Amino acid sequence: MNPNKILYLLGASILVGTFAQNLFMPILPSMQEEFHTTATIINWTVSVFTIALAIMQVVYGPLIDQYGRRKVLIPALVLYVLASVGCYLVQSIESLLFFRALQGIGFAAIPIVAATVIGDVFTGVKRAEAMGTYQMMLGIGPAIGPLLGGWIGGAGGHSAVFLFLAISALCLLGANSFWLPETRNEQTAAKRFGLGAFRNVLLQPLGASVILTGFTQMFAYHAFLLFLPVQLTHLYHWSASQIGLMYLLISGLFVVSSKLSGRLQRRVGTRRSLVLTACGHAAATFLFMAVTDLSLPSMIVASALFGFSLGIGMPVHTTLLSEVFEQERGTAIGVYNFIRYFGMAAGPVGGAALYSFGGSWLEFGVAGAVIACAGVFANRQIRKEQKSSVQAA
């Protein structure tokens, strides 16, 4: 199959699959009433999905390295379909939570298999550009999912939302069953899985650099997402619809910059791009820290730069991991995703704690500092690698 057609298939799978994360968020209050439960428990329908998604990254990674991409993805999609149908049919909140956990387990294979297959079928500059498309699709889903979910949920309630997810899941299963080839071969196959594979990924200098950078950036991003509506409401008196437009602006710039990442990597190389994008995102975080209380226009500009600088760096991470870990590609991306998702979970909690002690300057000052430290660490590891290569030659 043509590599570009594989990319289109994976891109569509990622886009549609991400709807399971956020499609029903706009109707959570109405779901709370329909299931006669509390706000805390209904929010767990999001949390159990995310927890399952994170944990399964380190489960699927070694499996796809050892057994193949299709052999993991297709059974996972079958589970995803069954769980989506279960979410549509349930009558109790307990059953919904159970099927949401299964849905997360099934969905979790899509992003890791997609990134691994892209690493298999593309090389060099083409790989960097394809990873940009992959990241772009990951960004589009959260941007349009809540809008689509609000429309579907408004028309038919939560059952219509889960019916849509079940039908889309069935379409993904059919498309990937027919058209996705097995891209694992003797060159990219792991010999045998062991816990040492995780150690190798975490201790490999460039792998550790990418993982540390991904964690710090996701920590800052999710602290930012929690802080933004509070600031816009209390200081600038924005309405919910206006705040939604701000999120749309940031998501749009994230998507655009993700696609531009391939051009940056083509010009300066993947390794240098890792350092430049981390430092650029640290600078954008410091700028947001400095101007968020000054004026609304300055806050909008800083928020836009924050989203842009984050988006252009994300494809660099998966491109570099695919390049460095040829036989443990799935394991490396799985570990990266797992730790990155942990950063997503830690960001709102850690950011809120920092804000309570020292306001936005402490919250985003610390966030910017840890991203900058990750960039400095990556730069040192890259210099060491280059020095070792020169000495070996």
C-alpha positions, 0 to 999 in steps of 0.5 A: 500500500502506498505510504501516503494512503497509509498516512491518510488511513491512520490520520482518519483513525486518529481523528475519529478515535479522539472523539471518544475522549471529548465528544460528550463533554458538553453534555456532562451536566445533562448526563449527571441528571439522567443517571441520577449521580453526582458531578464527581462520579460523572466526571469519572467517565472522563478519568477512567478512560484517560487512566486506561489510555495511559496505562495501556501505552506501556502494555501495547508498546512491547506487544506491537514490537514483538507481535506486529502492528495489525495483530494488536490494533485489530483486536483492540478495535474490536474491543473498542467497538464492543465497549462503544456499543456497551456505552450506548446500551447501559442504563446505570452509571456503574455500567457506563464507567465499566464500558468507558474503561474498556473503551479507553483500553481499546482506543489506546492502541490507535495513537501508539500504533499510528505513530509506530507505523508512520515510523516504519513506512517513512524515513528522513524528512518524509517521516518528520512531515508525516509525524506533523500530520499525525500530530495535527490530527491529534490536535483537530479532534479535541478542537472539533469534538466538543462542538460536534458532541454539543450538536449531537447531544443537543439533538439526541442526548447522551445516547445519540453521542455514544451511538455515533461513537459506536458507528464510527468505531465500527467504521474504523475497524472495517477500514483498518481491517481491509487496508492497513498492512503489517509494517513490522519486519525483521529489521524493526522486530524486537527479539523478545520483550523484557523489563530491560526494554523500558530501562533502555528507553528511559536511560538512552540519552536522546530517549530520556531527553524527548521523554523529559521534554514531553512531560514538562510541556504537557505539565505546562499545557494542562496547567495553562488550560486550567488557568486560562478560563479562570483568568478570562472570567475573573479578570477580563469578564469573558463569557463561556462562548468567548472562552470557547473561541480562545480555546479554538484559536489556540487549538487552531494554531497548535494544528497549524504549527504541527504541520509546519514542524516538518519544515523546521526539521528539514531546515535544521535537523530533528535533534536541533529542532528538539532543543529549539522548540523546547526553548521556544515553548519555555520563552512563550511560557515566560511571556504568558507569565509576564503579560497575563495580568497586563491587558487582554490583547497581550494575554491573547497574543501570549496564549497564541504563541504558547499554543503555536510553540507547543504544536511545532515541537510535538512531532519532533518528539515522535520523529526522534524516537522513531529514528533512535529506537528502530527495534523498540519503536513501539515500546519507546513511543508507549513509554513516551505517551505514558509519561506524557499523559502523566504530565497531563494529569499532574499539570492541573493539580501542580499548577493549582498548587503553585498558583495558590502559593505565588500566583501566575508568576510562580505557576508559569515561572516554574513551568517555563523553568522546567521546560527550559531545563529539559531543553538544556538537558537535551542540548547536552545529550546531543552534544555528547552524542556528536562528540562521541561520533567524532571520536569514533570516526 
